[in-house]
Amino acid sequence: MPRSTSWPTPTTAATRWPPARPYTERRAVLVDVLADVGPPLQPVLATADRDTALQWLRDAPAAGG
């Protein structure tokens, strides 16, 4: 089974644990926080569907762009 890596994210009113806001709102905060950072830190898509994930990998530019 593949190992996953998780990173601590900035804590704001929208990202407190347990989640006080829906995922879409928490995701928007994360995207906003990372907007000025750029690669190698960047938000990425997520799916439980293998075929979708493989398509994203085929279509994605190399890391670091």
A tleap script that builds the chain and sets N, CA, C and O, in Angstrom:
source leaprc.protein.ff14SB
mol = sequence {
  NMET PRO ARG SER THR SER TRP PRO THR PRO
  THR THR ALA ALA THR ARG TRP PRO PRO ALA
  ARG PRO TYR THR GLU ARG ARG ALA VAL LEU
  VAL ASP VAL LEU ALA ASP VAL GLY PRO PRO
  LEU GLN PRO VAL LEU ALA THR ALA ASP ARG
  ASP THR ALA LEU GLN TRP LEU ARG ASP ALA
  PRO ALA ALA GLY CGLY
}
set mol.1.N position { 0.845 -1.174 0.000 }
set mol.1.CA position { 0.000 0.000 0.000 }
set mol.1.C position { 0.891 1.239 0.000 }
set mol.1.O position { 1.851 1.307 0.767 }
set mol.2.N position { 0.584 2.224 -0.855 }
set mol.2.CA position { 1.411 3.432 -0.905 }
set mol.2.C position { 1.315 4.213 0.403 }
set mol.2.O position { 0.272 4.237 1.057 }
set mol.3.N position { 2.411 4.841 0.762 }
set mol.3.CA position { 2.409 5.690 1.945 }
set mol.3.C position { 2.002 7.085 1.529 }
set mol.3.O position { 2.337 7.536 0.434 }
set mol.4.N position { 1.294 7.757 2.381 }
set mol.4.CA position { 0.929 9.130 2.085 }
set mol.4.C position { 1.676 10.057 3.034 }
set mol.4.O position { 2.090 9.661 4.124 }
set mol.5.N position { 1.833 11.264 2.603 }
set mol.5.CA position { 2.501 12.265 3.408 }
set mol.5.C position { 1.515 13.379 3.682 }
set mol.5.O position { 0.819 13.837 2.777 }
set mol.6.N position { 1.455 13.804 4.898 }
set mol.6.CA position { 0.609 14.950 5.205 }
set mol.6.C position { 1.468 16.020 5.848 }
set mol.6.O position { 2.442 15.727 6.541 }
set mol.7.N position { 1.098 17.239 5.610 }
set mol.7.CA position { 1.843 18.365 6.120 }
set mol.7.C position { 0.923 19.197 6.994 }
set mol.7.O position { -0.272 19.290 6.714 }
set mol.8.N position { 1.446 19.796 8.035 }
set mol.8.CA position { 0.611 20.682 8.833 }
set mol.8.C position { 0.215 21.889 7.986 }
set mol.8.O position { 1.008 22.386 7.187 }
set mol.9.N position { -0.982 22.338 8.165 }
set mol.9.CA position { -1.454 23.497 7.407 }
set mol.9.C position { -1.679 24.661 8.371 }
set mol.9.O position { -1.898 24.448 9.563 }
set mol.10.N position { -1.625 25.874 7.863 }
set mol.10.CA position { -1.853 27.025 8.735 }
set mol.10.C position { -3.219 26.924 9.417 }
set mol.10.O position { -4.194 26.476 8.812 }
set mol.11.N position { -3.274 27.334 10.650 }
set mol.11.CA position { -4.529 27.285 11.382 }
set mol.11.C position { -5.199 28.649 11.323 }
set mol.11.O position { -4.635 29.662 11.738 }
set mol.12.N position { -6.401 28.647 10.803 }
set mol.12.CA position { -7.224 29.851 10.785 }
set mol.12.C position { -8.595 29.435 11.284 }
set mol.12.O position { -8.826 28.256 11.551 }
set mol.13.N position { -9.494 30.373 11.412 }
set mol.13.CA position { -10.852 30.044 11.850 }
set mol.13.C position { -11.500 29.040 10.900 }
set mol.13.O position { -12.346 28.249 11.318 }
set mol.14.N position { -11.114 29.067 9.642 }
set mol.14.CA position { -11.715 28.165 8.656 }
set mol.14.C position { -11.077 26.786 8.635 }
set mol.14.O position { -11.626 25.869 8.023 }
set mol.15.N position { -9.923 26.612 9.292 }
set mol.15.CA position { -9.220 25.329 9.189 }
set mol.15.C position { -9.021 24.633 10.526 }
set mol.15.O position { -8.298 23.638 10.576 }
set mol.16.N position { -9.616 25.096 11.594 }
set mol.16.CA position { -9.456 24.445 12.898 }
set mol.16.C position { -9.896 22.989 12.855 }
set mol.16.O position { -10.776 22.613 12.081 }
set mol.17.N position { -9.269 22.178 13.699 }
set mol.17.CA position { -9.657 20.772 13.798 }
set mol.17.C position { -10.398 20.572 15.104 }
set mol.17.O position { -9.915 21.062 16.125 }
set mol.18.N position { -11.523 19.896 15.153 }
set mol.18.CA position { -12.196 19.301 14.010 }
set mol.18.C position { -12.725 20.367 13.055 }
set mol.18.O position { -12.977 21.507 13.446 }
set mol.19.N position { -12.885 19.970 11.800 }
set mol.19.CA position { -13.279 20.943 10.787 }
set mol.19.C position { -14.550 21.703 11.169 }
set mol.19.O position { -15.601 21.110 11.414 }
set mol.20.N position { -14.426 23.013 11.212 }
set mol.20.CA position { -15.560 23.864 11.521 }
set mol.20.C position { -16.283 24.274 10.247 }
set mol.20.O position { -17.400 24.788 10.303 }
set mol.21.N position { -15.668 24.054 9.124 }
set mol.21.CA position { -16.221 24.455 7.829 }
set mol.21.C position { -16.208 23.271 6.870 }
set mol.21.O position { -15.441 22.327 7.062 }
set mol.22.N position { -17.047 23.311 5.844 }
set mol.22.CA position { -17.031 22.245 4.833 }
set mol.22.C position { -15.687 22.194 4.100 }
set mol.22.O position { -14.945 23.175 4.062 }
set mol.23.N position { -15.398 21.040 3.527 }
set mol.23.CA position { -14.146 20.838 2.809 }
set mol.23.C position { -13.908 21.924 1.767 }
set mol.23.O position { -12.796 22.441 1.657 }
set mol.24.N position { -14.940 22.277 1.000 }
set mol.24.CA position { -14.753 23.263 -0.072 }
set mol.24.C position { -14.270 24.599 0.474 }
set mol.24.O position { -13.467 25.276 -0.168 }
set mol.25.N position { -14.745 24.983 1.642 }
set mol.25.CA position { -14.292 26.241 2.248 }
set mol.25.C position { -12.863 26.113 2.771 }
set mol.25.O position { -12.052 27.023 2.603 }
set mol.26.N position { -12.558 24.972 3.411 }
set mol.26.CA position { -11.191 24.755 3.907 }
set mol.26.C position { -10.208 24.689 2.750 }
set mol.26.O position { -9.096 25.207 2.851 }
set mol.27.N position { -10.603 24.063 1.661 }
set mol.27.CA position { -9.751 23.974 0.468 }
set mol.27.C position { -9.475 25.368 -0.090 }
set mol.27.O position { -8.347 25.673 -0.478 }
set mol.28.N position { -10.505 26.213 -0.130 }
set mol.28.CA position { -10.334 27.573 -0.641 }
set mol.28.C position { -9.314 28.344 0.197 }
set mol.28.O position { -8.513 29.103 -0.348 }
set mol.29.N position { -9.339 28.155 1.514 }
set mol.29.CA position { -8.355 28.804 2.386 }
set mol.29.C position { -6.951 28.296 2.060 }
set mol.29.O position { -6.013 29.087 1.960 }
set mol.30.N position { -6.804 26.996 1.897 }
set mol.30.CA position { -5.493 26.430 1.580 }
set mol.30.C position { -4.979 26.955 0.237 }
set mol.30.O position { -3.813 27.336 0.130 }
set mol.31.N position { -5.818 26.978 -0.765 }
set mol.31.CA position { -5.421 27.487 -2.084 }
set mol.31.C position { -4.987 28.947 -1.965 }
set mol.31.O position { -4.006 29.359 -2.585 }
set mol.32.N position { -5.714 29.721 -1.175 }
set mol.32.CA position { -5.369 31.123 -0.979 }
set mol.32.C position { -4.013 31.261 -0.281 }
set mol.32.O position { -3.196 32.095 -0.672 }
set mol.33.N position { -3.776 30.450 0.745 }
set mol.33.CA position { -2.506 30.498 1.483 }
set mol.33.C position { -1.342 30.138 0.557 }
set mol.33.O position { -0.269 30.733 0.653 }
set mol.34.N position { -1.546 29.179 -0.327 }
set mol.34.CA position { -0.466 28.725 -1.208 }
set mol.34.C position { -0.318 29.554 -2.480 }
set mol.34.O position { 0.610 29.321 -3.254 }
set mol.35.N position { -1.197 30.503 -2.711 }
set mol.35.CA position { -1.203 31.271 -3.967 }
set mol.35.C position { 0.138 31.946 -4.253 }
set mol.35.O position { 0.592 31.963 -5.397 }
set mol.36.N position { 0.761 32.492 -3.236 }
set mol.36.CA position { 2.019 33.216 -3.441 }
set mol.36.C position { 3.256 32.364 -3.187 }
set mol.36.O position { 4.380 32.854 -3.298 }
set mol.37.N position { 3.061 31.093 -2.847 }
set mol.37.CA position { 4.190 30.230 -2.520 }
set mol.37.C position { 4.775 29.604 -3.777 }
set mol.37.O position { 5.979 29.701 -4.017 }
set mol.38.N position { 3.935 28.963 -4.580 }
set mol.38.CA position { 4.396 28.318 -5.796 }
set mol.38.C position { 5.124 27.015 -5.527 }
set mol.38.O position { 5.338 26.635 -4.376 }
set mol.39.N position { 5.511 26.322 -6.622 }
set mol.39.CA position { 6.206 25.048 -6.483 }
set mol.39.C position { 7.471 25.218 -5.650 }
set mol.39.O position { 8.123 26.260 -5.718 }
set mol.40.N position { 7.815 24.222 -4.880 }
set mol.40.CA position { 7.264 22.876 -4.898 }
set mol.40.C position { 5.996 22.711 -4.069 }
set mol.40.O position { 5.388 21.641 -4.096 }
set mol.41.N position { 5.576 23.748 -3.328 }
set mol.41.CA position { 4.330 23.630 -2.570 }
set mol.41.C position { 3.179 24.134 -3.424 }
set mol.41.O position { 3.168 25.282 -3.867 }
set mol.42.N position { 2.223 23.265 -3.644 }
set mol.42.CA position { 1.070 23.654 -4.433 }
set mol.42.C position { -0.097 22.723 -4.115 }
set mol.42.O position { 0.106 21.547 -3.812 }
set mol.43.N position { -1.311 23.245 -4.185 }
set mol.43.CA position { -2.463 22.370 -3.963 }
set mol.43.C position { -2.589 21.415 -5.149 }
set mol.43.O position { -2.312 21.783 -6.291 }
set mol.44.N position { -3.002 20.213 -4.866 }
set mol.44.CA position { -3.188 19.233 -5.928 }
set mol.44.C position { -4.593 18.650 -5.848 }
set mol.44.O position { -5.260 18.734 -4.817 }
set mol.45.N position { -5.017 18.072 -6.929 }
set mol.45.CA position { -6.327 17.448 -6.978 }
set mol.45.C position { -6.324 16.145 -6.195 }
set mol.45.O position { -5.267 15.565 -5.944 }
set mol.46.N position { -7.500 15.692 -5.815 }
set mol.46.CA position { -7.630 14.421 -5.107 }
set mol.46.C position { -8.850 13.679 -5.625 }
set mol.46.O position { -9.885 14.284 -5.904 }
set mol.47.N position { -8.722 12.377 -5.750 }
set mol.47.CA position { -9.835 11.542 -6.176 }
set mol.47.C position { -9.632 10.133 -5.637 }
set mol.47.O position { -8.507 9.705 -5.381 }
set mol.48.N position { -10.722 9.435 -5.471 }
set mol.48.CA position { -10.657 8.026 -5.079 }
set mol.48.C position { -10.733 7.131 -6.314 }
set mol.48.O position { -10.611 5.911 -6.208 }
set mol.49.N position { -10.934 7.736 -7.480 }
set mol.49.CA position { -11.080 6.982 -8.721 }
set mol.49.C position { -9.718 6.801 -9.398 }
set mol.49.O position { -9.089 7.781 -9.797 }
set mol.50.N position { -9.270 5.572 -9.525 }
set mol.50.CA position { -7.946 5.276 -10.077 }
set mol.50.C position { -7.780 5.794 -11.499 }
set mol.50.O position { -6.754 6.394 -11.822 }
set mol.51.N position { -8.770 5.571 -12.347 }
set mol.51.CA position { -8.655 6.002 -13.745 }
set mol.51.C position { -8.534 7.526 -13.855 }
set mol.51.O position { -7.767 8.038 -14.670 }
set mol.52.N position { -9.289 8.235 -13.036 }
set mol.52.CA position { -9.189 9.688 -13.028 }
set mol.52.C position { -7.799 10.125 -12.593 }
set mol.52.O position { -7.203 11.009 -13.207 }
set mol.53.N position { -7.282 9.509 -11.536 }
set mol.53.CA position { -5.946 9.850 -11.044 }
set mol.53.C position { -4.885 9.589 -12.111 }
set mol.53.O position { -3.985 10.408 -12.296 }
set mol.54.N position { -4.979 8.474 -12.805 }
set mol.54.CA position { -4.011 8.167 -13.865 }
set mol.54.C position { -4.084 9.182 -14.995 }
set mol.54.O position { -3.054 9.565 -15.550 }
set mol.55.N position { -5.276 9.615 -15.337 }
set mol.55.CA position { -5.434 10.632 -16.379 }
set mol.55.C position { -4.788 11.947 -15.933 }
set mol.55.O position { -4.110 12.608 -16.721 }
set mol.56.N position { -5.000 12.324 -14.668 }
set mol.56.CA position { -4.382 13.549 -14.154 }
set mol.56.C position { -2.867 13.446 -14.225 }
set mol.56.O position { -2.199 14.414 -14.589 }
set mol.57.N position { -2.311 12.276 -13.879 }
set mol.57.CA position { -0.861 12.101 -13.941 }
set mol.57.C position { -0.346 12.232 -15.369 }
set mol.57.O position { 0.713 12.816 -15.597 }
set mol.58.N position { -1.080 11.697 -16.317 }
set mol.58.CA position { -0.668 11.809 -17.715 }
set mol.58.C position { -0.714 13.242 -18.189 }
set mol.58.O position { 0.140 13.663 -18.968 }
set mol.59.N position { -1.704 14.006 -17.730 }
set mol.59.CA position { -1.904 15.368 -18.197 }
set mol.59.C position { -1.118 16.416 -17.418 }
set mol.59.O position { -0.975 17.548 -17.881 }
set mol.60.N position { -0.603 16.055 -16.236 }
set mol.60.CA position { 0.063 17.027 -15.361 }
set mol.60.C position { 1.452 17.357 -15.859 }
set mol.60.O position { 2.171 16.490 -16.357 }
set mol.61.N position { 1.828 18.632 -15.720 }
set mol.61.CA position { 3.221 18.985 -16.047 }
set mol.61.C position { 4.152 18.416 -14.973 }
set mol.61.O position { 3.708 18.055 -13.883 }
set mol.62.N position { 5.420 18.342 -15.286 }
set mol.62.CA position { 6.388 17.836 -14.318 }
set mol.62.C position { 6.391 18.701 -13.080 }
set mol.62.O position { 6.174 19.909 -13.174 }
set mol.63.N position { 6.628 18.121 -11.936 }
set mol.63.CA position { 6.667 18.870 -10.684 }
set mol.63.C position { 7.714 19.969 -10.761 }
set mol.63.O position { 8.829 19.755 -11.236 }
set mol.64.N position { 7.345 21.118 -10.297 }
set mol.64.CA position { 8.270 22.258 -10.349 }
set mol.64.C position { 8.163 23.046 -11.632 }
set mol.64.O position { 8.840 24.058 -11.815 }
set mol.65.N position { 7.297 22.570 -12.529 }
set mol.65.CA position { 6.888 23.225 -13.689 }
set mol.65.C position { 7.644 23.707 -14.761 }
set mol.65.O position { 7.088 24.265 -15.707 }
savepdb mol mol.pdb
quit
